[in-house]
Amino acid sequence: MFYRDERLALFIDGANLYAAAKALGFDIDYKLLRQEFMRRGKLLRAFYYTALIESEDYSPIRPLVDWLHYNGFTMVTKPAKEFIDSQGRRKIKGNMDIELTVDAMELAPRIDHIVLFSGDGDYRPLVESLQRQGVRVSVVSTIRSTPPMIADELRRQADNFIELDELKEVIGRTPREPREPRDPRENDDRIADPAG
Protein backbone atom coordinates (compact mmCIF):
# COMPACT_ATOMS: atom_id res chain seq x y z
CA MET A 1 0.00 0.00 0.00
CA PHE A 2 1.27 3.42 -0.97
CA TYR A 3 0.11 6.90 0.00
CA ARG A 4 0.37 9.73 -2.55
CA ASP A 5 1.90 12.20 -0.07
CA GLU A 6 4.54 9.90 1.42
CA ARG A 7 8.24 10.41 0.71
CA LEU A 8 9.63 7.40 -1.13
CA ALA A 9 13.10 6.10 -1.86
CA LEU A 10 14.00 3.13 -4.05
CA PHE A 11 16.94 0.91 -3.18
CA ILE A 12 17.77 -1.42 -6.08
CA ASP A 13 20.16 -4.33 -5.60
CA GLY A 14 21.07 -4.43 -9.29
CA ALA A 15 22.38 -8.00 -9.51
CA ASN A 16 19.50 -9.39 -7.45
CA LEU A 17 16.80 -7.58 -9.43
CA TYR A 18 18.40 -8.61 -12.73
CA ALA A 19 18.45 -12.28 -11.65
CA ALA A 20 14.81 -12.16 -10.49
CA ALA A 21 13.59 -10.54 -13.73
CA LYS A 22 15.64 -12.98 -15.81
CA ALA A 23 14.10 -15.91 -13.89
CA LEU A 24 10.67 -14.51 -14.83
CA GLY A 25 11.67 -14.03 -18.49
CA PHE A 26 11.67 -10.25 -18.88
CA ASP A 27 13.94 -7.22 -18.73
CA ILE A 28 13.32 -4.17 -16.56
CA ASP A 29 12.59 -0.86 -18.28
CA TYR A 30 14.09 1.47 -15.66
CA LYS A 31 12.40 4.54 -17.08
CA LEU A 32 9.01 2.87 -16.57
CA LEU A 33 10.06 1.63 -13.13
CA ARG A 34 10.94 5.16 -12.01
CA GLN A 35 7.71 6.56 -13.47
CA GLU A 36 5.63 3.90 -11.70
CA PHE A 37 6.99 4.79 -8.29
CA MET A 38 6.80 8.54 -8.96
CA ARG A 39 3.10 7.89 -9.51
CA ARG A 40 2.80 6.03 -6.20
CA GLY A 41 4.30 8.76 -3.98
CA LYS A 42 6.85 11.57 -3.74
CA LEU A 43 9.96 9.85 -5.05
CA LEU A 44 12.97 11.54 -3.47
CA ARG A 45 15.72 9.13 -4.55
CA ALA A 46 16.21 6.03 -6.66
CA PHE A 47 19.47 4.28 -5.78
CA TYR A 48 20.98 1.55 -7.97
CA TYR A 49 23.77 -0.63 -6.56
CA THR A 50 26.14 -2.72 -8.66
CA ALA A 51 29.72 -3.91 -8.77
CA LEU A 52 31.70 -3.32 -11.96
CA ILE A 53 34.46 -5.48 -13.40
CA GLU A 54 37.13 -2.89 -14.13
CA SER A 55 39.69 -5.26 -15.67
CA GLU A 56 37.54 -5.78 -18.77
CA ASP A 57 37.81 -3.37 -21.70
CA TYR A 58 34.05 -3.55 -22.22
CA SER A 59 31.58 -4.23 -19.46
CA PRO A 60 28.09 -5.27 -20.63
CA ILE A 61 26.58 -3.38 -17.70
CA ARG A 62 28.41 -0.09 -18.41
CA PRO A 63 25.77 1.28 -20.88
CA LEU A 64 23.01 0.62 -18.31
CA VAL A 65 25.02 2.27 -15.53
CA ASP A 66 25.64 5.34 -17.70
CA TRP A 67 21.99 5.55 -18.78
CA LEU A 68 20.73 5.27 -15.19
CA HIS A 69 23.21 7.92 -14.05
CA TYR A 70 21.93 10.40 -16.64
CA ASN A 71 18.25 9.57 -16.04
CA GLY A 72 17.60 10.32 -12.40
CA PHE A 73 19.14 7.35 -10.58
CA THR A 74 21.81 7.69 -7.91
CA MET A 75 24.47 5.19 -8.91
CA VAL A 76 26.49 3.40 -6.24
CA THR A 77 29.22 1.24 -7.73
CA LYS A 78 32.46 -0.36 -6.67
CA PRO A 79 35.00 -2.59 -8.38
CA ALA A 80 34.16 -6.28 -8.32
CA LYS A 81 36.78 -8.59 -6.87
CA GLU A 82 38.00 -11.48 -8.97
CA PHE A 83 39.33 -14.67 -7.36
CA ILE A 84 39.94 -18.34 -8.09
CA ASP A 85 37.79 -20.77 -6.07
CA SER A 86 38.94 -24.11 -4.61
CA GLN A 87 38.14 -25.91 -7.89
CA GLY A 88 40.27 -23.48 -9.89
CA ARG A 89 37.32 -21.61 -11.42
CA ARG A 90 37.41 -17.84 -11.89
CA LYS A 91 34.76 -16.18 -9.70
CA ILE A 92 33.64 -12.61 -9.36
CA LYS A 93 32.36 -11.14 -6.11
CA GLY A 94 30.65 -7.79 -5.91
CA ASN A 95 28.49 -7.62 -2.81
CA MET A 96 26.84 -4.21 -2.26
CA ASP A 97 24.94 -5.04 0.96
CA ILE A 98 26.93 -2.71 3.22
CA GLU A 99 26.68 0.29 0.87
CA LEU A 100 22.92 -0.15 0.49
CA THR A 101 22.43 -0.60 4.24
CA VAL A 102 24.45 2.51 5.16
CA ASP A 103 22.59 4.67 2.63
CA ALA A 104 19.19 3.41 3.82
CA MET A 105 20.06 4.10 7.46
CA GLU A 106 21.31 7.60 6.64
CA LEU A 107 18.18 8.45 4.63
CA ALA A 108 15.69 6.91 7.08
CA PRO A 109 15.01 10.12 9.10
CA ARG A 110 13.90 11.94 5.91
CA ILE A 111 11.77 9.24 4.32
CA ASP A 112 8.38 7.62 4.97
CA HIS A 113 8.61 4.51 2.79
CA ILE A 114 11.54 2.57 1.35
CA VAL A 115 11.10 0.16 -1.54
CA LEU A 116 13.83 -2.49 -1.55
CA PHE A 117 14.34 -4.36 -4.82
CA SER A 118 16.04 -7.49 -3.53
CA GLY A 119 15.19 -10.89 -2.14
CA ASP A 120 18.42 -11.25 -0.16
CA GLY A 121 17.68 -12.45 3.38
CA ASP A 122 20.73 -10.55 4.66
CA TYR A 123 18.58 -7.41 4.47
CA ARG A 124 16.13 -8.61 7.14
CA PRO A 125 17.95 -6.82 10.02
CA LEU A 126 18.03 -3.62 7.94
CA VAL A 127 14.28 -3.80 7.31
CA GLU A 128 13.65 -4.42 11.01
CA SER A 129 15.79 -1.42 11.99
CA LEU A 130 14.08 0.87 9.45
CA GLN A 131 10.69 -0.19 10.79
CA ARG A 132 11.77 0.66 14.37
CA GLN A 133 12.57 4.15 13.03
CA GLY A 134 9.02 4.50 11.67
CA VAL A 135 9.85 3.80 8.02
CA ARG A 136 7.55 1.47 6.10
CA VAL A 137 9.39 -1.04 3.92
CA SER A 138 8.12 -2.72 0.77
CA VAL A 139 10.20 -5.49 -0.77
CA VAL A 140 10.07 -6.28 -4.50
CA SER A 141 11.14 -9.77 -5.58
CA THR A 142 9.49 -12.99 -6.69
CA ILE A 143 8.16 -16.24 -5.27
CA ARG A 144 7.09 -17.39 -8.74
CA SER A 145 10.53 -18.52 -9.85
CA THR A 146 11.97 -21.93 -9.05
CA PRO A 147 13.44 -21.64 -6.49
CA PRO A 148 11.83 -18.43 -5.16
CA MET A 149 14.18 -15.43 -5.37
CA ILE A 150 13.11 -13.97 -2.02
CA ALA A 151 14.20 -15.27 1.35
CA ASP A 152 11.22 -16.18 3.49
CA GLU A 153 12.52 -14.20 6.49
CA LEU A 154 12.80 -11.01 4.40
CA ARG A 155 9.32 -11.44 2.99
CA ARG A 156 7.85 -11.95 6.47
CA GLN A 157 9.67 -8.90 7.90
CA ALA A 158 8.59 -6.48 5.16
CA ASP A 159 5.47 -4.34 5.63
CA ASN A 160 4.52 -5.14 2.06
CA PHE A 161 5.72 -7.73 -0.44
CA ILE A 162 5.39 -6.78 -4.11
CA GLU A 163 5.54 -9.70 -6.53
CA LEU A 164 7.87 -8.66 -9.37
CA ASP A 165 5.89 -10.79 -11.82
CA GLU A 166 2.82 -8.61 -11.15
CA LEU A 167 4.83 -5.51 -12.16
CA LYS A 168 5.87 -7.13 -15.45
CA GLU A 169 3.16 -5.38 -17.50
CA VAL A 170 4.03 -2.00 -15.94
CA ILE A 171 7.85 -1.97 -15.82
CA GLY A 172 8.88 -4.83 -18.10
CA ARG A 173 9.95 -5.25 -21.66
CA THR A 174 10.61 -8.51 -23.41
CA PRO A 175 14.29 -9.45 -23.64
CA ARG A 176 15.95 -8.35 -26.84
CA GLU A 177 16.60 -10.95 -29.47
CA PRO A 178 20.19 -11.01 -30.72
CA ARG A 179 20.22 -9.09 -33.97
CA GLU A 180 21.45 -10.90 -37.03
CA PRO A 181 24.00 -8.98 -39.06
CA ARG A 182 22.46 -7.37 -42.11
CA ASP A 183 23.63 -8.41 -45.52
CA PRO A 184 24.88 -5.15 -47.07
CA ARG A 185 23.59 -6.36 -50.45
CA GLU A 186 19.99 -6.26 -49.20
CA ASN A 187 17.89 -3.35 -50.38
CA ASP A 188 17.73 -0.69 -47.67
CA ASP A 189 14.17 0.65 -47.35
CA ARG A 190 15.48 3.82 -45.76
CA ILE A 191 17.08 4.99 -49.00
CA ALA A 192 14.62 6.96 -51.08
CA ASP A 193 13.82 5.63 -54.53
CA PRO A 194 15.62 7.98 -56.94
CA ALA A 195 12.83 7.51 -59.46
CA GLY A 196 10.13 8.45 -56.94
Disulfide bonds with the S-S distance in Angstrom:
none
